[in-house]
Amino acid sequence: MSNHLRKWLIFSPVGLALIGLGLSIVGDAATRKAKGQRFREWFPQGTLGLIVLNSGIALFGEAVKHSTLRESRRQTD
């Protein structure tokens, strides 16, 4: 198994899971804000959700990079 394939198989599902988790956390924080809860109750949660979401996007982007590198190497062989 190539190094690029291994990284794709790891980063892709982890990135997608983090994207979903981050969206869920942000959605819950937004619901808390809409219900009028205090700033200190929804803001840290929303910030954490955005961190998790952006981490998932970064990992999935890394997975796409490795998939592309793997495909380009296959075409040149």
C-alpha positions as CSV (number, residue, x, y, z in Angstrom):
1,M,0.0,0.0,0.0
2,S,1.5,3.3,-1.0
3,N,2.1,6.1,1.5
4,H,-0.4,8.4,-0.3
5,L,-3.1,5.8,-0.3
6,R,-2.6,5.1,3.4
7,K,-2.8,8.9,4.2
8,W,-6.0,9.2,2.0
9,L,-7.6,6.3,3.9
10,I,-6.8,7.9,7.3
11,F,-7.3,11.6,6.6
12,S,-10.5,11.3,4.5
13,P,-12.9,9.6,7.0
14,V,-11.4,11.5,10.0
15,G,-11.8,14.8,8.2
16,L,-15.4,14.0,7.2
17,A,-16.2,13.0,10.8
18,L,-14.7,16.2,12.2
19,I,-16.7,18.3,9.7
20,G,-19.9,16.7,10.8
21,L,-19.0,17.0,14.5
22,G,-18.0,20.6,14.1
23,L,-21.3,21.4,12.3
24,S,-23.3,19.8,15.0
25,I,-21.5,21.7,17.8
26,V,-21.9,25.0,15.9
27,G,-25.6,24.2,15.3
28,D,-26.2,23.5,19.0
29,A,-24.4,26.7,20.0
30,A,-26.5,28.7,17.5
31,T,-29.7,27.2,18.9
32,R,-28.6,28.2,22.4
33,K,-27.9,31.7,21.2
34,A,-31.3,31.9,19.5
35,K,-33.0,30.8,22.7
36,G,-31.4,33.8,24.5
37,Q,-28.9,32.0,26.6
38,R,-26.1,34.0,28.1
39,F,-23.0,34.7,26.0
40,R,-20.7,32.7,28.2
41,E,-22.9,29.6,27.6
42,W,-22.9,29.5,23.8
43,F,-19.8,31.4,22.8
44,P,-17.2,28.9,24.0
45,Q,-19.2,26.0,22.5
46,G,-19.5,27.8,19.1
47,T,-15.8,28.6,19.1
48,L,-14.9,25.0,19.8
49,G,-17.3,23.9,17.0
50,L,-15.6,26.2,14.5
51,I,-12.2,24.9,15.5
52,V,-13.4,21.3,15.0
53,L,-15.1,22.2,11.7
54,N,-12.0,23.9,10.3
55,S,-9.7,21.1,11.5
56,G,-11.9,18.7,9.6
57,I,-11.8,20.8,6.4
58,A,-8.0,21.0,6.7
59,L,-7.7,17.2,7.1
60,F,-10.0,16.5,4.3
61,G,-8.1,18.9,2.1
62,E,-4.9,17.0,3.0
63,A,-6.6,13.8,2.1
64,V,-7.6,15.2,-1.3
65,K,-4.0,16.3,-1.9
66,H,-2.7,12.7,-1.2
67,S,-5.3,11.2,-3.4
68,T,-4.3,13.6,-6.3
69,L,-0.6,12.8,-5.8
70,R,-1.4,9.1,-5.8
71,E,-3.4,9.4,-9.0
72,S,-0.8,11.5,-10.8
73,R,1.9,9.0,-9.9
74,R,-0.2,6.2,-11.2
75,Q,-0.6,7.9,-14.5
76,T,3.1,8.5,-15.0
77,D,4.0,4.9,-14.2
